[in-house]
Amino acid sequence: LITDFCIAKTPAARAALIKRQLDALVEREATIQAFVCYDPKAVLQHDGPLASTLIGVKDVIATADYPTCYGMAEDVGPREDARCVACLRQLGATLLGKTVCTAFGYPLPGRTTNPHDATRTPGGSSSGSAAAVAAGFVSFAIGTQTAGSTIRPASYCGVVGFKPSYGLLSLEGVQPIAPTLDHLGIFATSPRDVWYLVSAMVMPHAELVTGRQPNRLLVLRLPPQLPVADDYAAHIEEASARLSGEGIKITTLDLPFPIDDFRHLQKELCYWEAARTILPPCRVRPVPALEALLARYRDSDLTNYAAARRRCQTYQVQFDTLVGGEYDAVLLPAATGVAPMISDTGDAVMSRFWTALHVPAISLPVFCNDHGLPLGLQLLGRLGMDRSLIETSQWIFERLRNQGLSVSGTTR
Amino acid sequence: LITDFCIAKTPAARAALIKRQLDALVEREATIQAFVCYDPKAVLQHDGPLASTLIGVKDVIATADYPTCYGMAEDVGPREDARCVACLRQLGATLLGKTVCTAFGYPLPGRTTNPHDATRTPGGSSSGSAAAVAAGFVSFAIGTQTAGSTIRPASYCGVVGFKPSYGLLSLEGVQPIAPTLDHLGIFATSPRDVWYLVSAMVMPHAELVTGRQPNRLLVLRLPPQLPVADDYAAHIEEASARLSGEGIKITTLDLPFPIDDFRHLQKELCYWEAARTILPPCRVRPVPALEALLARYRDSDLTNYAAARRRCQTYQVQFDTLVGGEYDAVLLPAATGVAPMISDTGDAVMSRFWTALHVPAISLPVFCNDHGLPLGLQLLGRLGMDRSLIETSQWIFERLRNQGLSVSGTTR
């Protein structure tokens, strides 16, 4: 049973939470392997909004006290806290350790297993961050998202995953992949917890939001080319019906973007940029398969890339015009189904396009399949409307959870 | 007399160029003070497209061999090459030194003087980079631009300054100010040289472009609220007439964006982001005046910032729709006039808005006032059409220079 961090307000409650987390770590880390390295004796700070809070940090984010390996074997990162890490420490948080990630976000699985089923992937590339929160080892974990590396593992692991608006959280000290697509991501156990952390980093004070009932929601109907599991689609339909029963106006719309760009635009941008970001000269060479893929993009000129950038700008404005003023959030699956077997980190297609659009996205652990494996509900908001998206998400999260839709396996 | 780097092709010509550069350094650096530190005995490499090329690098960009002070007194940067520096070295370039900049881009002047008049500013924040190229110390200098820190000093110093499309050149290892606005900038003595360097960094091979005559150009007529010097406006009018005489169709249009956003949108974005990027926790505290300015933005919530981000996206698409297919470039002044006196790094108003729009911009040293002080002609292109903008710029540069419009003081 995970308790939301924000519920554990008193020093005693936080101490009890940490004890449960460290007990869980002793019991399950040998199987789950969420961490590259960790220190259960890490000194707890007792001041600040994140006092006595354990946090895991993805191993692409530089830290002064732990090595940084970018998902490779070697410690190659600078021994200096990334901006986000320095910020979390200043707020009183304690870094329990560095979480496993796939090398440079490339879908070669790391060693982490899914806390709901050790034969399945936790997703990637923020594998260990999602698993560490799902297993109850930490209250928060920091990940990143360039395609779907936060939303997808959150869905697979049955936790809340949040990708903020582009530019909202500093990437200083974080290994870049594609500068116009890279985002920090946050894993937690409720939207409210997510905003508590994000607002502490970005606002003058940590904000404890309450859920706010949306007026209108837009549900996206996806074309058959996108391989969404049947039961997943049925869950979203059922959830829409329930929300509609609460008096929320639900509009359903066919995906209003060309399917080819929905599937491939982000890849075109990502590979072109990554070829100029992570091929040598670089601190560390990428895995050979990735190097071979990127080498092709290293040789391509600006023309296609530039056109893709301009289409992306057009879609950004189209999305904002579609949602603006009308809808509190856009709803769609967070992945194509439950976590696949361990040899495959899964398909990022439900996130890629929105990552390129720079809009805030969140995955809520409110569905599961017949075997109790989690399926996330994804909500999208307008650029910069991160707080508003989270207020809507918190309301939906509480509502769908309370109606028995959320039984995401072993950790709840 | 500066010779364009691309003209000096043989080893002998490059050796002669370097000798002239080092002689100029001995003669004038005591007055100009372009460098924080430099090493005239820096080992020359003789392989690669940039073999035997001296380059200056702005002191916000990390280097393994020189200290990095971010315009402050202390060496606080990591002792590791930024991505762009590693890339330049791999291409055979030699770093002559680190160039002076204002602290965190804040317009507190550094010690560099304008090579055309030591009582005047070289502009900022890439002060030393612009001055080092103008004084003939180096063939290229790397700067940055978050508001107008490349285009304006290029205009004041009578050199070519280029701000590429957002995301084109890696900022890894460069001190961030505002993540959605930060760009690398390049100083050189011709558009062709600029593209030789940029393409060497971004493309499979260094490209030697030739000028290409544009079909249509859009000249922006600026509202009276923008304090452009009368002679500057007259120069642009005269240049337009000459280009029209060459058979280029010139369209003149009133600035098609709200003047308030043209002047202030970038500031709103910049200060909000900078408050989250350069206030503590940070390696180095900003200057007190900047810290006080940013503290106000640290306390403001997301609402206004988010709205500004969304307006910015709309303007990006508007600009692209306006220019797209119709015009080869947009013409306007690169600054409001010649370099002001040394106590003031000048007004970035001619660049701020376009920086936020992420489009490529270049300043060409083709005008000067009655006292021989340089005035730059700014050209803007479509996002990602950097090469095309430079081909147009090279043609205009050769044409206006050859027609006697370009006599930018002491260095030509």
Interface residues (C-beta under 8 A of the other chain):
Chain A: P78 E80 D81 R83 A86 C87 R89 Q90 S165 Y166 G167 S170 L171 E172 P176 P179 T180 M201 V202 M203 P204 E273 R276 T277 P280 P281 C282 R283 R298 D299 D301 L302 Y305 A306 A307 R309 R310 Q313 T314 Q316 V317 D320 G324 R382 L383 G384 M385 D386 R387
Chain B: P78 E80 D81 R83 A86 C87 R89 Q90 S165 Y166 G167 S170 L171 E172 P176 P179 T180 M201 V202 M203 P204 E273 R276 T277 P280 P281 C282 R283 R298 D299 D301 L302 Y305 A306 A307 R309 R310 Q313 T314 Q316 V317 D320 G324 R382 L383 G384 M385 D386 R387
